[in-house]
Amino acid sequence: MSHATFEVSAPKVNWSFVSGFFDGEGAIHVAAASGSSLLTLKVTMCQKSGQVLQAIRALLVISGIYSVIHRFANGMYSLEIIRIDDMTRFLRTVKCVVKKKQIQASLKYLEGSISGNALLQVFGEEHILGRRKSDPLRRLGPRFPMTRARALKVSAAVSAKARVEGNRRAFRLRIERRVLALPKVFKVRDIQRVIGVSKHRAQVLGILMEREGFVKSHFERAPHRRGHARKIFERP
């Protein structure tokens, strides 16, 4: 019987089949963005037969687990589970022997009971024992002392700070552009005329320009108007 003839009918897939298949052809990938303290996990199963993976994917759909199948240029197919809830449900369901410790450690990290370094340590030990193809600890380094929950909070705080800083830079750039559009020495009415805003808005912009350090100001007595002075702005 040829290989092509063998693949005519789809295999009978159940969770026992998937468990054995994942034990032999699957992997739990670990990655991290540069400078991040958060590890990202991904479950994959690779095979030359897209038909086998389609049958597995059909079972996953029935079980409420979302997955995608990619076809690579070399003809290989890869089924991937990326979403945390789907990955957790999958790892809780499969009953593996070879990848048992990797699955247990992954679940503990996803559920927040061990640190990223502890997960990588397990994966490194599994690599030494020949149960993993790669050692992510050697590639990523021991820079993940936090649990996933803690790392997510830190990451969110860093992102929020970056957004604030980005908005601040954008605000200063807008003010600077408006300053550069004005004469070197100008008054509130010049801001009104050049930028096209109301007198009140022009006064506010003048205050902002000065507060951001783009201009300095002083008051000059208005001619023929006793007790009145007008504000003069000047770029350094």
Contacts in CASP RR format, 6 or more apart in sequence:
PFRMAT RR
TARGET T0000
AUTHOR 0000-0000-0000
METHOD contacts of the structure
MODEL  1
MSHATFEVSAPKVNWSFVSGFFDGEGAIHVAAASGSSLLTLKVTMCQKSG
QVLQAIRALLVISGIYSVIHRFANGMYSLEIIRIDDMTRFLRTVKCVVKK
KQIQASLKYLEGSISGNALLQVFGEEHILGRRKSDPLRRLGPRFPMTRAR
ALKVSAAVSAKARVEGNRRAFRLRIERRVLALPKVFKVRDIQRVIGVSKH
RAQVLGILMEREGFVKSHFERAPHRRGHARKIFERP
7 49 0 8 1.000
7 51 0 8 1.000
7 52 0 8 1.000
10 51 0 8 1.000
10 52 0 8 1.000
10 54 0 8 1.000
10 55 0 8 1.000
11 17 0 8 1.000
11 52 0 8 1.000
11 55 0 8 1.000
13 55 0 8 1.000
13 56 0 8 1.000
13 58 0 8 1.000
13 59 0 8 1.000
14 59 0 8 1.000
15 59 0 8 1.000
15 93 0 8 1.000
15 94 0 8 1.000
15 95 0 8 1.000
16 95 0 8 1.000
17 56 0 8 1.000
18 56 0 8 1.000
18 59 0 8 1.000
18 94 0 8 1.000
19 94 0 8 1.000
19 95 0 8 1.000
19 96 0 8 1.000
20 94 0 8 1.000
20 96 0 8 1.000
21 45 0 8 1.000
21 52 0 8 1.000
21 56 0 8 1.000
22 43 0 8 1.000
22 45 0 8 1.000
22 94 0 8 1.000
22 96 0 8 1.000
22 99 0 8 1.000
23 96 0 8 1.000
23 97 0 8 1.000
23 98 0 8 1.000
23 99 0 8 1.000
24 98 0 8 1.000
25 45 0 8 1.000
25 46 0 8 1.000
25 47 0 8 1.000
26 43 0 8 1.000
26 44 0 8 1.000
26 45 0 8 1.000
26 46 0 8 1.000
26 99 0 8 1.000
27 43 0 8 1.000
27 44 0 8 1.000
27 45 0 8 1.000
27 46 0 8 1.000
27 132 0 8 1.000
27 133 0 8 1.000
28 41 0 8 1.000
28 42 0 8 1.000
28 43 0 8 1.000
28 91 0 8 1.000
28 99 0 8 1.000
28 102 0 8 1.000
28 103 0 8 1.000
28 106 0 8 1.000
28 123 0 8 1.000
29 41 0 8 1.000
29 42 0 8 1.000
29 43 0 8 1.000
29 44 0 8 1.000
30 39 0 8 1.000
30 40 0 8 1.000
30 41 0 8 1.000
30 119 0 8 1.000
30 120 0 8 1.000
30 123 0 8 1.000
30 136 0 8 1.000
30 140 0 8 1.000
31 39 0 8 1.000
31 40 0 8 1.000
31 42 0 8 1.000
31 140 0 8 1.000
32 38 0 8 1.000
32 39 0 8 1.000
32 40 0 8 1.000
32 140 0 8 1.000
32 144 0 8 1.000
33 40 0 8 1.000
35 143 0 8 1.000
36 151 0 8 1.000
36 155 0 8 1.000
37 143 0 8 1.000
37 144 0 8 1.000
37 145 0 8 1.000
37 146 0 8 1.000
37 151 0 8 1.000
37 154 0 8 1.000
37 155 0 8 1.000
38 144 0 8 1.000
38 148 0 8 1.000
38 151 0 8 1.000
38 152 0 8 1.000
38 154 0 8 1.000
38 155 0 8 1.000
39 109 0 8 1.000
39 116 0 8 1.000
39 119 0 8 1.000
39 120 0 8 1.000
39 140 0 8 1.000
39 144 0 8 1.000
39 148 0 8 1.000
39 151 0 8 1.000
41 87 0 8 1.000
41 106 0 8 1.000
41 109 0 8 1.000
41 110 0 8 1.000
42 80 0 8 1.000
42 81 0 8 1.000
42 82 0 8 1.000
42 87 0 8 1.000
43 80 0 8 1.000
43 81 0 8 1.000
43 82 0 8 1.000
43 87 0 8 1.000
43 90 0 8 1.000
43 91 0 8 1.000
44 78 0 8 1.000
44 79 0 8 1.000
44 80 0 8 1.000
44 81 0 8 1.000
45 53 0 8 1.000
45 56 0 8 1.000
45 78 0 8 1.000
45 79 0 8 1.000
46 76 0 8 1.000
46 77 0 8 1.000
46 78 0 8 1.000
46 79 0 8 1.000
47 53 0 8 1.000
47 76 0 8 1.000
47 77 0 8 1.000
48 75 0 8 1.000
48 76 0 8 1.000
48 77 0 8 1.000
49 77 0 8 1.000
50 69 0 8 1.000
50 71 0 8 1.000
50 77 0 8 1.000
53 69 0 8 1.000
53 77 0 8 1.000
53 78 0 8 1.000
53 79 0 8 1.000
54 69 0 8 1.000
56 79 0 8 1.000
57 67 0 8 1.000
57 69 0 8 1.000
57 79 0 8 1.000
60 66 0 8 1.000
60 67 0 8 1.000
60 81 0 8 1.000
60 86 0 8 1.000
60 90 0 8 1.000
63 89 0 8 1.000
63 93 0 8 1.000
64 86 0 8 1.000
64 89 0 8 1.000
65 81 0 8 1.000
65 86 0 8 1.000
65 89 0 8 1.000
65 90 0 8 1.000
66 81 0 8 1.000
66 83 0 8 1.000
66 86 0 8 1.000
67 79 0 8 1.000
67 80 0 8 1.000
67 81 0 8 1.000
67 86 0 8 1.000
68 79 0 8 1.000
68 80 0 8 1.000
68 82 0 8 1.000
69 77 0 8 1.000
69 78 0 8 1.000
69 79 0 8 1.000
69 80 0 8 1.000
70 77 0 8 1.000
70 78 0 8 1.000
70 80 0 8 1.000
71 77 0 8 1.000
72 78 0 8 1.000
81 87 0 8 1.000
81 90 0 8 1.000
84 110 0 8 1.000
87 106 0 8 1.000
87 110 0 8 1.000
88 107 0 8 1.000
88 110 0 8 1.000
88 111 0 8 1.000
91 103 0 8 1.000
91 106 0 8 1.000
91 107 0 8 1.000
91 110 0 8 1.000
92 107 0 8 1.000
94 103 0 8 1.000
96 103 0 8 1.000
98 131 0 8 1.000
99 131 0 8 1.000
101 122 0 8 1.000
101 125 0 8 1.000
101 126 0 8 1.000
101 131 0 8 1.000
102 122 0 8 1.000
102 123 0 8 1.000
102 126 0 8 1.000
102 131 0 8 1.000
102 132 0 8 1.000
105 114 0 8 1.000
105 118 0 8 1.000
105 119 0 8 1.000
105 122 0 8 1.000
105 123 0 8 1.000
106 119 0 8 1.000
108 114 0 8 1.000
108 118 0 8 1.000
108 119 0 8 1.000
109 115 0 8 1.000
109 116 0 8 1.000
109 118 0 8 1.000
109 119 0 8 1.000
109 147 0 8 1.000
109 148 0 8 1.000
110 148 0 8 1.000
112 147 0 8 1.000
112 148 0 8 1.000
112 149 0 8 1.000
113 147 0 8 1.000
114 147 0 8 1.000
115 144 0 8 1.000
115 145 0 8 1.000
115 146 0 8 1.000
115 147 0 8 1.000
116 144 0 8 1.000
116 145 0 8 1.000
116 146 0 8 1.000
116 147 0 8 1.000
116 148 0 8 1.000
116 151 0 8 1.000
117 142 0 8 1.000
117 143 0 8 1.000
117 144 0 8 1.000
117 145 0 8 1.000
119 144 0 8 1.000
120 136 0 8 1.000
120 137 0 8 1.000
120 140 0 8 1.000
120 141 0 8 1.000
120 142 0 8 1.000
120 144 0 8 1.000
121 137 0 8 1.000
123 132 0 8 1.000
123 135 0 8 1.000
123 136 0 8 1.000
123 137 0 8 1.000
124 132 0 8 1.000
124 135 0 8 1.000
124 136 0 8 1.000
124 137 0 8 1.000
124 138 0 8 1.000
126 132 0 8 1.000
127 133 0 8 1.000
127 134 0 8 1.000
127 135 0 8 1.000
128 135 0 8 1.000
144 151 0 8 1.000
146 154 0 8 1.000
172 212 0 8 1.000
175 205 0 8 1.000
175 208 0 8 1.000
175 209 0 8 1.000
175 212 0 8 1.000
175 214 0 8 1.000
176 212 0 8 1.000
176 214 0 8 1.000
178 191 0 8 1.000
178 195 0 8 1.000
178 205 0 8 1.000
178 209 0 8 1.000
179 209 0 8 1.000
179 214 0 8 1.000
179 215 0 8 1.000
179 235 0 8 1.000
181 194 0 8 1.000
181 195 0 8 1.000
182 190 0 8 1.000
182 191 0 8 1.000
182 194 0 8 1.000
182 195 0 8 1.000
182 233 0 8 1.000
183 190 0 8 1.000
184 234 0 8 1.000
184 235 0 8 1.000
185 232 0 8 1.000
185 233 0 8 1.000
185 234 0 8 1.000
185 235 0 8 1.000
186 194 0 8 1.000
186 232 0 8 1.000
186 233 0 8 1.000
186 234 0 8 1.000
187 230 0 8 1.000
187 231 0 8 1.000
187 232 0 8 1.000
187 233 0 8 1.000
188 199 0 8 1.000
188 202 0 8 1.000
188 203 0 8 1.000
188 206 0 8 1.000
188 230 0 8 1.000
188 231 0 8 1.000
189 199 0 8 1.000
189 202 0 8 1.000
191 197 0 8 1.000
191 202 0 8 1.000
191 205 0 8 1.000
191 206 0 8 1.000
192 198 0 8 1.000
192 199 0 8 1.000
192 202 0 8 1.000
195 202 0 8 1.000
195 205 0 8 1.000
197 205 0 8 1.000
206 215 0 8 1.000
206 217 0 8 1.000
206 233 0 8 1.000
209 215 0 8 1.000
209 233 0 8 1.000
210 216 0 8 1.000
210 217 0 8 1.000
210 233 0 8 1.000
214 235 0 8 1.000
215 233 0 8 1.000
215 234 0 8 1.000
215 235 0 8 1.000
215 236 0 8 1.000
216 233 0 8 1.000
216 234 0 8 1.000
216 236 0 8 1.000
217 231 0 8 1.000
217 232 0 8 1.000
217 233 0 8 1.000
217 234 0 8 1.000
218 231 0 8 1.000
218 232 0 8 1.000
218 234 0 8 1.000
219 229 0 8 1.000
219 230 0 8 1.000
219 231 0 8 1.000
219 232 0 8 1.000
220 229 0 8 1.000
220 230 0 8 1.000
220 231 0 8 1.000
220 232 0 8 1.000
221 227 0 8 1.000
221 228 0 8 1.000
221 229 0 8 1.000
222 228 0 8 1.000
222 229 0 8 1.000
222 230 0 8 1.000
END
